[in-house]
Structures are given as structure tokens and as C-alpha cells.
Amino acid sequence: MAENIRLEVVTPQKSVVSEDVQIVVAPGTMGEFGVLVGHTPFLTTLKLGTVRYKDAGGTERYIFVSGGFAEALPDKVTILAESAERRTDIDAERARTALERAQQRLAEKRDDIDFVRARAALERAMHRLSVAETRKTM
């Protein structure tokens, strides 16, 4: 049996994941990266996206993250995320509603709309919905 690596995913509000896993794949700002036990240490920033991992039993798991930082060590990956949600905790209907609301705001093209914020809300909703509806890919 292969060795496992410790995965810690935390936000300013809570600990989202703290478990031993086989592999971690995360959305770095310079590209997606994967970490196995024994990895060379590094630090990186994260972009909005999906952290994928296989738990110790080999089950694929998914977490939505909206940016932050990751530290990889030979025996541990720590993700400090601005926000993070396990796939099972995402309310898909709420994400769909947020997506529709953001699409409507962007379509209005009014002067009083902050398009940067509306675009960011659209991206968050799209990614959250994508994670909520994810099928096995690893």
C-alpha cells in the first residue's frame, strides 16, 4: 500500500478538511499542480477552482476554493483558502440561482453595476455549480 500525505484545507472561518490522502490536485495561479508523498517543498497562490483529492481509501473528493495559498511539503499539503466548500456541502440550487443573478446583472449594462464584482460572482457561481455536479475524473 502506498504512503499517504496529510491534507489540511482551512479558511478564516473553519477547517474544511484534515485527513490523510493519496494525492492532491489544486488550481495554482500558474497552472494546476499535483502533490504526492515525498514532493519537493513549495509555496504557491491559488486561483478560483477545484481541489481534487483521493482519500486514503481511494475515493475521489472535490472542494471548491476561491483563491488563497498552498504549501506542499514532503508529508503534508496545507491550503489556506479565502473560502472553501466540500462538494457535498454545496447547495446546487443556490449556486444556480447565484449564477442566474450574476448573468442578469451582467446583461443589464447599467452604469450603477460594478461589473468586476458581477463577473467575479459569475465565476464563483459557475465553479461552485461545476463542483456540485462533478463526476469522477481522476
Secondary structure by P-SEA (a helix, b strand, c coil): cbbbbbbbbbcccccccccccccccccccccbbbbccccccbbbbbcbbbbbbbcccbbbbbbbbcbbbbbbcccbbbbbccccccccccaaaaaaaaaaaaaaaaaacccccaaaaaaaaaaaaaaaaaaaaccccc
